[in-house]
Amino acid sequence: MQDGRYYEMHAGDLFYIGPGHDSWVVGDEPYVSLHFLGAERYAQPHP
């Protein structure tokens, strides 16, 4: 997070990460996630 906090998530975790984050994958396993919150605006042009 912008304030220096970090979270390590594992398979099966359910989470919400708000604005101001960066992310990366640790290890060699593929990463797959499902995005529910904000999906109506995801990858849409800003007016």
Distance bins in CASP14 RR format, pairs under 12 A and 6 or more apart:
PFRMAT RR
TARGET T0000
AUTHOR 0000-0000-0000
RMODE 2
METHOD distances of the structure
MODEL  1
1 7 0 0 0 0 1 0 0 0 0 0 0
1 17 0 0 0 0 1 0 0 0 0 0 0
1 18 0 0 0 0 1 0 0 0 0 0 0
1 19 0 0 0 0 1 0 0 0 0 0 0
1 20 1 0 0 1 0 0 0 0 0 0 0
1 21 1 0 1 0 0 0 0 0 0 0 0
1 22 0 0 0 0 1 0 0 0 0 0 0
1 23 0 0 0 0 0 1 0 0 0 0 0
2 17 0 0 0 0 0 1 0 0 0 0 0
2 18 0 0 0 0 0 1 0 0 0 0 0
2 19 0 0 0 0 1 0 0 0 0 0 0
2 20 1 0 1 0 0 0 0 0 0 0 0
2 21 1 0 0 1 0 0 0 0 0 0 0
2 22 0 0 0 0 1 0 0 0 0 0 0
3 18 0 0 0 0 0 1 0 0 0 0 0
3 20 0 0 0 0 1 0 0 0 0 0 0
3 21 0 0 0 0 0 1 0 0 0 0 0
4 20 0 0 0 0 0 1 0 0 0 0 0
4 21 0 0 0 0 0 1 0 0 0 0 0
4 22 0 0 0 0 0 1 0 0 0 0 0
5 17 0 0 0 0 0 1 0 0 0 0 0
5 18 0 0 0 0 0 1 0 0 0 0 0
5 20 0 0 0 0 0 1 0 0 0 0 0
5 21 0 0 0 0 1 0 0 0 0 0 0
5 22 0 0 0 0 0 1 0 0 0 0 0
6 17 0 0 0 0 0 1 0 0 0 0 0
6 21 0 0 0 0 1 0 0 0 0 0 0
6 22 0 0 0 0 1 0 0 0 0 0 0
6 23 0 0 0 0 1 0 0 0 0 0 0
6 24 0 0 0 0 0 1 0 0 0 0 0
6 26 0 0 0 0 0 1 0 0 0 0 0
7 13 0 0 0 0 1 0 0 0 0 0 0
7 15 1 0 0 1 0 0 0 0 0 0 0
7 16 0 0 0 0 0 1 0 0 0 0 0
7 17 1 0 0 1 0 0 0 0 0 0 0
7 18 0 0 0 0 0 1 0 0 0 0 0
7 21 0 0 0 0 1 0 0 0 0 0 0
7 22 0 0 0 0 0 1 0 0 0 0 0
7 23 0 0 0 0 1 0 0 0 0 0 0
7 24 0 0 0 0 0 1 0 0 0 0 0
7 26 0 0 0 0 0 1 0 0 0 0 0
8 15 0 0 0 0 0 1 0 0 0 0 0
8 23 0 0 0 0 0 1 0 0 0 0 0
8 24 0 0 0 0 0 1 0 0 0 0 0
8 25 0 0 0 0 0 1 0 0 0 0 0
8 26 1 0 0 1 0 0 0 0 0 0 0
8 27 0 0 0 0 0 1 0 0 0 0 0
9 15 1 0 1 0 0 0 0 0 0 0 0
9 16 0 0 0 0 0 1 0 0 0 0 0
9 17 0 0 0 0 1 0 0 0 0 0 0
9 21 0 0 0 0 0 1 0 0 0 0 0
9 23 0 0 0 0 1 0 0 0 0 0 0
9 24 0 0 0 0 0 1 0 0 0 0 0
9 25 0 0 0 0 0 1 0 0 0 0 0
9 26 0 0 0 0 1 0 0 0 0 0 0
9 31 0 0 0 0 1 0 0 0 0 0 0
9 33 0 0 0 0 1 0 0 0 0 0 0
10 26 0 0 0 0 0 1 0 0 0 0 0
10 27 0 0 0 0 0 1 0 0 0 0 0
10 29 0 0 0 0 0 1 0 0 0 0 0
10 31 0 0 0 0 0 1 0 0 0 0 0
11 29 0 0 0 0 1 0 0 0 0 0 0
11 30 0 0 0 0 0 1 0 0 0 0 0
11 31 0 0 0 0 1 0 0 0 0 0 0
11 32 0 0 0 0 1 0 0 0 0 0 0
11 33 0 0 0 0 0 1 0 0 0 0 0
12 32 0 0 0 0 0 1 0 0 0 0 0
12 33 0 0 0 0 0 1 0 0 0 0 0
12 34 0 0 0 0 0 1 0 0 0 0 0
13 31 0 0 0 0 0 1 0 0 0 0 0
13 33 0 0 0 0 1 0 0 0 0 0 0
13 34 0 0 0 0 0 1 0 0 0 0 0
14 33 0 0 0 0 0 1 0 0 0 0 0
14 34 0 0 0 0 1 0 0 0 0 0 0
14 36 0 0 0 0 1 0 0 0 0 0 0
14 37 0 0 0 0 0 1 0 0 0 0 0
15 21 0 0 0 0 0 1 0 0 0 0 0
15 23 0 0 0 0 0 1 0 0 0 0 0
15 33 0 0 0 0 1 0 0 0 0 0 0
15 34 0 0 0 0 0 1 0 0 0 0 0
15 35 0 0 0 0 0 1 0 0 0 0 0
15 36 0 0 0 0 0 1 0 0 0 0 0
15 37 0 0 0 0 0 1 0 0 0 0 0
16 33 0 0 0 0 0 1 0 0 0 0 0
16 35 0 0 0 0 0 1 0 0 0 0 0
16 36 0 0 0 0 1 0 0 0 0 0 0
16 37 1 0 0 1 0 0 0 0 0 0 0
16 38 0 0 0 0 0 1 0 0 0 0 0
17 23 1 0 0 1 0 0 0 0 0 0 0
17 33 0 0 0 0 0 1 0 0 0 0 0
17 35 0 0 0 0 0 1 0 0 0 0 0
17 37 0 0 0 0 1 0 0 0 0 0 0
17 38 0 0 0 0 0 1 0 0 0 0 0
18 35 0 0 0 0 0 1 0 0 0 0 0
18 37 0 0 0 0 1 0 0 0 0 0 0
18 38 0 0 0 0 0 1 0 0 0 0 0
19 37 0 0 0 0 0 1 0 0 0 0 0
19 38 0 0 0 0 0 1 0 0 0 0 0
19 41 0 0 0 0 0 1 0 0 0 0 0
23 31 0 0 0 0 1 0 0 0 0 0 0
23 33 0 0 0 0 1 0 0 0 0 0 0
23 35 0 0 0 0 0 1 0 0 0 0 0
24 31 0 0 0 0 1 0 0 0 0 0 0
25 31 1 0 1 0 0 0 0 0 0 0 0
25 32 0 0 0 0 0 1 0 0 0 0 0
25 33 0 0 0 0 0 1 0 0 0 0 0
33 39 0 0 0 0 0 1 0 0 0 0 0
34 42 0 0 0 0 0 1 0 0 0 0 0
35 41 0 0 0 0 0 1 0 0 0 0 0
35 42 1 0 0 1 0 0 0 0 0 0 0
35 43 0 0 0 0 0 1 0 0 0 0 0
36 42 0 0 0 0 0 1 0 0 0 0 0
38 44 0 0 0 0 1 0 0 0 0 0 0
41 47 0 0 0 0 0 1 0 0 0 0 0
END
